[in-house]
């Protein structure tokens, strides 16, 4: 999915569709950034040492350390930087002050019937204010900082959820708090649609009303227990959404074995539970389904168990049953030469990108950008410029839909919207040498979570990558026509683990959300073990791309190709005068309502954002095109009540709307539980406005139609479950600017027979040195801080799992 925060972008400068500089947006939740560009340095910054210093004929020296040179951000403050832990603590103290009269309870001990803080994070400033600041940071003050605060008002007579703006920051005499309503179409948020809350599952009633009455059945049918004890062998997973319109909060539980990869061990036992309202004594079991048999009460289920009328599922459970197939432990004979470590990436002449860690700013070969990071979706990219000209103001993942199918109540009722669970919260430290090269540079990220303030030192990695294929090349004999340009990429990566799935550059890995296999499931997936099936599902991930092509006044250009039959006077013999060929049609889409788009059949054409008032040297309007990459899909299912209006963006390959401060995102945390009337209904963005020479936003979808197979066990492969889109210059430049690169070679044909071609490598030759030794591998849990800003340790691995796996693995407590 980075976080992800995207392998995410790749930008380039080229004058035609042959463009060699490409802004590639492969996002996943993890979100990673991938720039492909010609390797040249910013003109106002010193070059690193010449490679010649490493050419020692008599000795081989140590390579320079993998430390990035310092970057020079265009402004001394990052307008999108996350709140620091001290800032969050200060805001919480202010909210708890008696004069605010909020009657708050610390989240660690809050019950559903209490008021508590769900979220504190930065609220991004208005674009106009940011652009004014960035245009002259030495004379214009930065926009004031505000925080978005979400409160659960569980103690109200009619409980509700509301968002607030708190600021300006830092806290002072002018700080105030006001409802944040203009970006939501529903206010207040119904309490039954509230976000995930870990303490719900520690309520005694959850265990006593749901799990305890069927303890005998758990033992007899599955040989396990779910008694709220550390040695429990069964756990549950919840399916969502939990509500349709906020009038109830109910979900299906699927019971599984509590072993490695529990997602792959369903038991064909399901419970439909009601956890509406704030009175946990009223939370109850509504229905039980076991092996396709429906029981309205626990008593009727137990009666069938006792009288022998219960049709039992075949479960291969013996004392010596081997469940290791769902672990990641290596199996099989070692492959030939696999005892040797594989190749690794080394920048022999030193890193060629610059980083300002404090301001989260990165520059590379003329490109520059700021990073942002938030609880909902993780990594985002801002103010992306080439040669100091802004190309994209905002590139940010918005939402991730995973909609399942099956012949059971769990899979058929699942339509996840992962923003609800906090894809930024679900980012954990990256694995050096596996998630990122050993020489990668890491950046931290902090988010506000219900278990505390979460800080990771290796949330984001940055590295340059040799694609091992030329960006451009041609073989020829005439002067200066034979040569190649190296194909380097800059990658900014963050990986999200949302329950069972790991999202990397809009690739997916991790565990399937498996169903119980029986022959009636054959149309909804594939059998991958004795009683386990991989369920058919779609992944669709939405991105916001706020392009500013030669300014903010832009238009939407549709280009298509079609077949034509024409006659030419010069063809009159042999072949006849008729020629059947392609022709291009270009038209501007001028109304928002016509900008909910699907890709042309056979990919015959596409869509671009252009500036009609800006032309290149050849008189063509300058623009950037949105190209489909791998697996350019939209959702298959339309009209399901579980995704009725809360994921309307998923119906299209892309859409284009006028940019508004009141429409910052295509989704919200609460869309998940309000499919009938979501706080953000994407279709309401499209209200007939003119989109000619306006500030526009492109909403782009990527994803996969996941038809599971046996090779998905234990984990799905990232090279198959992957998707991407490309943002490429369309007549933006006067020529292919990758030709500027000195990481290139030019060859001339020999003047005499038998002589080799002459070579010009522009003085950039391979460097040979002894690489720095990789640091010993180590991995530590996420750092957690309490409401006072003091670091605390997790009590157990189980506590860490609960904070990470959320509703995907529910372990009942007592």
Secondary structure, DSSP 8 states (H G I E B T S, - for coil): --------------SSTT-S-EEEE-B-SSBEEEEE------TTS-----GGGG--SS---B---S--EE---SSSS-TT----HHHHHHHHHHHHSGGG---B--TTT--TTSEEEEEEEEE---HHHHHHHHH-TTTS----EEEEEEEEETTSTT-EEEEEEEEEES--TT-EEEE--TT-SSSSEEGGG----GGGGG-HHHIIIIIGGGHHHHHHHHS---SSSTT--EEEEE-S---SSSS--EEEEEEEESSTTGGG-EEEEEEEEE--SS-GGG-EEEEEEETTEEESSHHHHHHHHHHT----------TT---GGGS----S---TTTTS-------TT---EEEETTTTEEEETTEEEEEEEETTTEEEEEEEEETTEEEEEEEEEEEEEEEE--SSTTGGG-EEEGGGG-TTTTB----BTTTB-TT-EEEEEEEEETTEEEEEEEEEEEEEEE-SS-SEEE--SSTT-EEEE--EEEEEE--EEETTEEEETTEEEE----EE--GGGGGGEEE-SSSEEEE-EEEEEEEEEEE-TTSS-BEEEEEEEEEEEEE-TT--STT-SEEEEEEEEEEEE-BGGG-EE---GGG-EEEEEEEEEEE-TTS-EEEEEEEE-SS----S--S-GGGSSTTGGGGSSEEEEE--TT---S--GGGTT-SSS-S--GGGG-SS-B-TTB-EEEEEEEEEEE---GGGSS---TTTSB--EEEEEES-SSS-GGGG-SSEEEEE--SSTT---EEE-TT------B------------EEE-TTS-EE--S-HHHHHHHHHGGGSB----
